[in-house]
């Protein structure tokens, strides 16, 4: 081995690992290493080679462990932190109404900051290093940024916008009602917070529901995104109620509408996307717009992502497809490995086709696919020289991974693994989880504080149930006919 003086100094070397860089289905190093310096990946290669090249200040011996890119959760909701288990067994529209009622009335800057820390803990401990918050609540943005900064995570915070008072937005009290105010306040948010936390926070606009956002708001949001070099995100084509409501109000399907407005392109992210027509699938492929798959939320809410969804076609055609958990009120968990498993298995069952969505393709959705949807594919999503050093170290000696070897390790990870495999997490070159313990936050105190705050939201949940629970919750929501934009 070369003398230390002949080697390049780096901050961290993770060595003796199985390295899954997510640069191709055949790329796997059984005795690999990753060198990290200045928050970026300096090199990926065999352990012996990197030991000879680099003199690390710190070394992590990842023997019998797997190193891969941190998972990227492209759809979750910070505002749902306190609503876990409170919003169940309702069709899409009343489900949204209750969620907005409970959260927009119960949240304040202090508990929003707490909820951001709490969701960050759950995500970090299960291997997520970056996430997209689809609907950062107005007037609470600073608390969200502070929570992300404290956690050490990477995030896109997409500020909620709505200027149409429809059924879905009925109880969304934290929203400007005027198009101009939405756009002006979103611009101020982006100018202040885009690039916060040392660049780990990006600020996007979020017309939160397709039926709750006018043409003017959507076009204005895209103009802001282009000016700031970011994207826009919305909930689109979620389920049959979403399609029906949009047709009544705008006379078209959502993706067709966005194409006609000229905003469907590389910067556009549509989430859920369970009900896509053939024409809408083609529009996504032609324009490079992203579709985010949220398997567990669809299964819990009966949206139709597996029974009606077109994700296998999108994936097969090379479209930009990301993966998300949705918020704690929807899937009720933030473990992306569980979403990977569902993405790899659900379409097989729904179509009786065992060839759909291979294990590697499912992992791609949670790594480079999600990074691409967040416009961060040049920074994260794979382990490559020059990219930000966001990576996770997984324990291969857990029962669910045994026996592991070169022929089965990816399949075991997808079909058997969960976030319980996570041992170490590195974000931006900084170790933020070690031995399963979050180093950036006081987990025990955050959990106790969440428990102390919970009764406020239980009371609001019971209040909504008493006042607004549907007469027959077994049937889809009924919209007024003749609604117009």
Buried (B, 14 or more C-beta within 10 A) or exposed (E): EEEEEEBEEBBBBBBBBBBBBBBEEEBBBEEBBBBBBEBBBBBBBBBEEBBEBBBBEEBBEBEEBBBBBBBBBBBBBBBBBBBBEBBEEBBBBBBBBBBBBBBBBBBBBEBBBBBBBBBBBBBBBBBBBBBBBBBBBBEBBBBBBBBBBBBBBBBBBBBBBBBBEBBBBBBBEBBBEEBEBBBEBBBEBBEEBBEBBEEBBBBBBBBBBBBBBBBBBBBBBBBBBBEBEBBBBBBBBBBBBBBBBBBBBBEEBBBBBBBEEEBBBBBBBBBBBBBBBEEBBBBBBEBBBBBBBBBBBBBBBBBBBBBBBBBBBBBEEEBBBBBBBBBBBBBBBBBBBBBBBBBBBBBBEBEEEEEBBBBBBBBBBBBBBBBBBBBBBEBBBBBBEEBBBBBBBBBBEBEBBEEBEEEBBBBBBBBBBBBBBBBBBBBBBBBBBBEEEBBBBEBEEBEEBBEEBBEBBBEBBEEBEEEEEBEEEEEBBEBEEEBEE
